[in-house]
Amino acid sequence: MCKVESKEMRSPFCCPNCGKPLFKTESGLHCTNGHCFDRAKSGYYNLLLPQKGKQKFHGDNPLMVNARRDFLEKGYYAPLREALMQAVQSYGKAGGLILDCGCGEGYYTAGVVSAVGDKMQIAGIDISKNAVALAAKKSKTAAFAVGSAFHLPLEDNSVQMLLQIFSPHCMEEFGRVLQKDGIFIEIFPGKRHLFDLKAAVYDEPYENAPTPFEIEGYELLESRHLENRIELSSNADIENLFKMTPYYYKTGKKEQERLEKLESLSVQTDFHLLVYRKLQ
């Protein structure tokens, strides 16, 4: 049985087994029912419940995670991160908890940490252990855990702001953890996002399917359409952009060869940033 720490040592996470609050120790987290979770060397906690089947890895693999890290660190998506930081500053409440659900390698989480400083608590969750390990190294003041968007290791009504950026989501779980009047910020690609990249690789490029803006139980407070053009001047950057998308895993040998020959490419980015308020 683990020893319970004081309230001041409480983690933003709850036990994925029993739902009790988790408290910090020198080596990890524990709940009052004796469930314990070690802290990894990079600083995150694995709160993902055992999955059915024999799948060894969950979420983005190292290839996709490293490609996204290398691409984003070049600053190509910096305008989007700046817009997110502005939204967080505008709608965040001092003392509240921000959850970056599907935080990936932590590029956007790091921007949020910079935007709010110590005014709010920040937690990041992703199902990919590879991604969370990088995120935890990048933002030491935020709390990170491996977990699923479909079984969030957070208590009911504990989150003031929830971020969902290009990642799977479960509105039932989001509604459970979000407080009344809590803020939900969603970012997803517009119809022309990366169309130039698809046109350079595929015989029949296609636009992205539209995503509806209406969410039952939420009020849309703000909608921002962010379009930009980025100039990729090396094959390495083009390859990284392609590998951080699902397209890479659906591409045949002919298309891969086309990609390998590209040394420069002008690409349109197209994002929607939506801010909602939970009504109940």
C-alpha positions as CSV (number, residue, x, y, z in Angstrom):
1,M,0.0,0.0,0.0
2,C,1.4,3.4,-1.0
3,K,1.5,6.3,1.5
4,V,-0.8,9.2,0.7
5,E,0.8,12.6,0.3
6,S,-0.6,16.0,1.2
7,K,-3.1,17.9,-0.9
8,E,-0.3,20.1,-2.2
9,M,1.2,17.1,-3.9
10,R,-1.9,16.2,-5.9
11,S,-1.5,15.5,-9.6
12,P,-4.0,16.8,-12.2
13,F,-4.6,13.1,-13.2
14,C,-6.7,10.5,-11.6
15,C,-6.2,6.8,-11.3
16,P,-7.3,5.0,-14.6
17,N,-8.2,1.9,-12.6
18,C,-10.5,3.3,-9.9
19,G,-10.9,7.1,-10.7
20,K,-9.4,8.2,-7.3
21,P,-7.1,11.3,-7.3
22,L,-3.4,10.6,-7.9
23,F,-0.8,12.0,-5.6
24,K,2.9,12.6,-6.3
25,T,5.8,10.8,-4.8
26,E,9.5,11.0,-5.5
27,S,9.2,8.1,-8.0
28,G,5.7,8.4,-9.4
29,L,2.0,8.6,-8.7
30,H,-0.4,6.7,-6.4
31,C,-4.0,6.7,-5.3
32,T,-5.6,5.9,-1.9
33,N,-6.5,2.4,-3.2
34,G,-2.9,1.5,-3.6
35,H,-2.5,1.8,-7.4
36,C,0.9,3.1,-8.3
37,F,2.4,4.5,-11.5
38,D,6.1,5.1,-12.0
39,R,7.5,8.2,-13.5
40,A,9.5,7.6,-16.7
41,K,13.0,9.1,-17.0
42,S,11.8,11.8,-19.3
43,G,9.1,12.8,-16.7
44,Y,5.8,11.4,-18.0
45,Y,3.5,8.7,-16.4
46,N,1.9,5.8,-18.2
47,L,-1.8,5.8,-17.3
48,L,-3.0,3.8,-20.3
49,L,-5.0,0.8,-19.3
50,P,-4.0,-2.6,-20.8
51,Q,-5.4,-2.9,-24.3
52,K,-6.9,-6.0,-25.7
53,G,-4.9,-8.0,-28.2
54,K,-1.1,-8.1,-28.7
55,Q,-0.5,-4.7,-30.2
56,K,2.9,-3.5,-28.8
57,F,2.7,0.2,-29.9
58,H,-0.2,2.6,-29.7
59,G,-0.7,5.8,-31.5
60,D,1.9,7.5,-33.7
61,N,5.1,5.4,-34.3
62,P,8.6,6.8,-33.9
63,L,8.9,7.6,-37.6
64,M,5.8,9.8,-37.6
65,V,6.7,11.4,-34.2
66,N,10.3,12.3,-35.2
67,A,9.2,13.6,-38.6
68,R,6.6,15.8,-37.0
69,R,9.1,17.1,-34.4
70,D,11.7,17.9,-37.1
71,F,9.2,19.6,-39.4
72,L,7.5,21.7,-36.7
73,E,10.8,22.8,-35.2
74,K,11.5,24.6,-38.5
75,G,8.7,27.0,-37.7
76,Y,6.4,26.2,-40.7
77,Y,3.3,26.0,-38.5
78,A,4.4,28.9,-36.2
79,P,1.4,31.1,-37.2
80,L,-1.0,28.4,-36.1
81,R,0.7,28.0,-32.8
82,E,0.6,31.8,-32.3
83,A,-3.1,31.8,-33.0
84,L,-3.6,29.0,-30.4
85,M,-1.6,30.9,-27.8
86,Q,-3.7,34.0,-28.4
87,A,-6.9,32.0,-27.9
88,V,-5.7,30.4,-24.7
89,Q,-4.7,33.8,-23.3
90,S,-8.1,35.2,-24.2
91,Y,-10.3,32.4,-22.8
92,G,-8.2,30.8,-20.0
93,K,-9.0,31.5,-16.4
94,A,-6.3,31.9,-13.8
95,G,-5.9,28.8,-11.6
96,G,-7.7,26.5,-14.1
97,L,-6.4,23.3,-15.7
98,I,-5.7,23.1,-19.5
99,L,-5.7,19.7,-21.0
100,D,-4.0,19.2,-24.4
101,C,-5.6,16.0,-25.5
102,G,-3.6,14.3,-28.2
103,C,-0.6,16.5,-27.4
104,G,1.8,14.5,-29.6
105,E,5.5,15.5,-29.2
106,G,4.4,18.7,-27.4
107,Y,5.0,21.5,-30.0
108,Y,1.6,23.2,-29.3
109,T,1.7,22.3,-25.6
110,A,5.0,24.2,-25.3
111,G,3.4,27.2,-26.9
112,V,0.6,27.1,-24.4
113,V,3.0,26.8,-21.5
114,S,4.8,30.0,-22.8
115,A,1.5,31.8,-23.2
116,V,0.1,31.2,-19.7
117,G,3.2,30.9,-17.6
118,D,2.3,29.8,-14.1
119,K,-1.2,31.3,-14.2
120,M,-2.8,27.9,-15.2
121,Q,-1.9,24.3,-14.7
122,I,-1.2,22.4,-18.0
123,A,-1.5,18.7,-18.7
124,G,-0.9,16.7,-21.9
125,I,-2.1,13.3,-22.8
126,D,-1.4,11.1,-25.9
127,I,-1.7,7.4,-26.6
128,S,1.8,7.4,-28.1
129,K,4.5,6.7,-25.6
130,N,7.1,7.9,-28.1
131,A,5.4,11.3,-28.5
132,V,4.7,11.9,-24.8
133,A,8.4,11.2,-24.0
134,L,9.4,14.0,-26.3
135,A,6.7,16.3,-24.9
136,A,7.7,15.8,-21.3
137,K,11.3,16.7,-22.1
138,K,10.2,19.8,-23.9
139,S,7.9,21.3,-21.2
140,K,9.1,20.5,-17.7
141,T,6.4,22.5,-15.9
142,A,3.5,20.7,-17.6
143,A,2.3,17.2,-16.5
144,F,2.2,14.5,-19.1
145,A,0.7,11.1,-19.3
146,V,0.2,8.3,-21.8
147,G,-3.5,7.8,-22.0
148,S,-6.5,7.5,-24.3
149,A,-8.9,10.2,-25.4
150,F,-11.7,7.6,-24.9
151,H,-10.8,7.0,-21.3
152,L,-9.2,10.2,-20.0
153,P,-7.4,9.8,-16.6
154,L,-9.0,13.0,-15.2
155,E,-11.8,13.6,-12.8
156,D,-15.3,14.8,-13.7
157,N,-15.5,18.6,-14.2
158,S,-11.8,19.1,-13.5
159,V,-10.8,20.8,-16.8
160,Q,-11.3,24.5,-17.5
161,M,-9.9,24.4,-21.1
162,L,-9.5,21.4,-23.4
163,L,-7.4,21.5,-26.6
164,Q,-7.9,19.1,-29.4
165,I,-5.4,19.6,-32.3
166,F,-5.5,17.2,-35.3
167,S,-6.2,14.3,-33.0
168,P,-8.9,11.7,-32.3
169,H,-11.6,12.9,-29.9
170,C,-14.5,11.6,-27.9
171,M,-17.0,14.3,-27.1
172,E,-18.6,12.2,-24.4
173,E,-15.3,12.1,-22.5
174,F,-14.6,15.7,-23.2
175,G,-18.0,16.7,-21.8
176,R,-17.3,14.6,-18.7
177,V,-14.0,16.3,-17.8
178,L,-14.9,19.8,-18.9
179,Q,-16.5,22.1,-16.3
180,K,-19.7,24.0,-17.0
181,D,-18.7,27.1,-19.1
182,G,-15.4,25.3,-19.8
183,I,-13.7,26.1,-23.1
184,F,-13.1,23.6,-25.9
185,I,-10.6,24.7,-28.6
186,E,-10.5,22.5,-31.7
187,I,-8.1,22.8,-34.6
188,F,-8.5,20.7,-37.8
189,P,-7.4,21.0,-41.5
190,G,-9.5,22.9,-44.0
191,K,-10.4,21.5,-47.4
192,R,-7.2,22.8,-49.2
193,H,-4.7,21.9,-46.5
194,L,-1.6,20.3,-48.1
195,F,-3.4,20.0,-51.5
196,D,-0.2,21.0,-53.3
197,L,1.7,18.1,-51.6
198,K,-1.0,15.6,-52.7
199,A,-1.0,17.1,-56.2
200,A,2.8,16.5,-56.5
201,V,2.5,12.9,-55.4
202,Y,-0.9,11.5,-56.5
203,D,-2.5,11.2,-59.9
204,E,-5.8,12.3,-58.5
205,P,-5.4,14.7,-55.6
206,Y,-8.5,15.3,-53.4
207,E,-9.6,18.0,-51.1
208,N,-10.3,17.2,-47.4
209,A,-13.9,16.5,-46.5
210,P,-15.6,19.4,-44.7
211,T,-16.0,19.2,-40.9
212,P,-19.2,20.6,-39.3
213,F,-18.8,23.4,-36.9
214,E,-21.9,22.7,-34.7
215,I,-21.4,20.6,-31.6
216,E,-24.4,19.7,-29.5
217,G,-24.2,21.2,-26.0
218,Y,-21.6,23.8,-26.9
219,E,-21.7,27.4,-28.0
220,L,-19.4,28.5,-30.8
221,L,-17.6,31.6,-29.5
222,E,-15.0,32.2,-32.2
223,S,-14.1,30.8,-35.6
224,R,-10.8,31.5,-37.3
225,H,-9.8,30.4,-40.8
226,L,-6.0,30.4,-41.1
227,E,-4.5,30.1,-44.5
228,N,-0.8,30.4,-45.4
229,R,1.7,29.3,-47.9
230,I,5.0,27.7,-46.8
231,E,8.0,27.2,-49.0
232,L,9.8,23.9,-48.5
233,S,13.4,24.2,-49.8
234,S,14.7,20.6,-49.1
235,N,13.6,17.1,-49.8
236,A,14.1,16.4,-46.1
237,D,11.4,18.9,-45.1
238,I,9.0,17.6,-47.8
239,E,9.6,14.1,-46.6
240,N,9.0,15.0,-43.0
241,L,5.8,16.8,-43.8
242,F,4.5,13.8,-45.7
243,K,5.6,11.3,-43.0
244,M,3.7,13.2,-40.3
245,T,0.5,12.7,-42.1
246,P,-1.6,9.5,-42.7
247,Y,-1.0,9.9,-46.5
248,Y,2.5,8.3,-46.1
249,Y,1.0,5.0,-45.0
250,K,-1.4,4.8,-47.9
251,T,1.1,5.6,-50.6
252,G,2.4,3.1,-53.2
253,K,5.9,2.8,-54.6
254,K,5.3,5.0,-57.6
255,E,4.1,7.9,-55.4
256,Q,7.0,7.4,-53.0
257,E,9.4,7.7,-55.9
258,R,7.8,11.0,-57.0
259,L,8.2,12.3,-53.4
260,E,11.9,11.3,-53.3
261,K,12.6,13.5,-56.4
262,L,11.1,16.7,-55.0
263,E,13.7,19.2,-53.9
264,S,11.4,22.1,-53.3
265,L,7.7,22.7,-53.0
266,S,5.3,25.5,-52.3
267,V,2.4,24.2,-50.1
268,Q,-0.8,25.9,-48.9
269,T,-1.8,25.3,-45.3
270,D,-5.4,25.6,-44.4
271,F,-6.6,25.4,-40.8
272,H,-9.8,26.0,-38.8
273,L,-9.4,27.1,-35.2
274,L,-12.7,27.0,-33.3
275,V,-13.5,28.1,-29.7
276,Y,-16.5,26.7,-27.9
277,R,-18.1,27.1,-24.5
278,K,-19.7,24.1,-22.8
279,L,-23.2,25.0,-21.9
280,Q,-24.0,22.5,-19.1
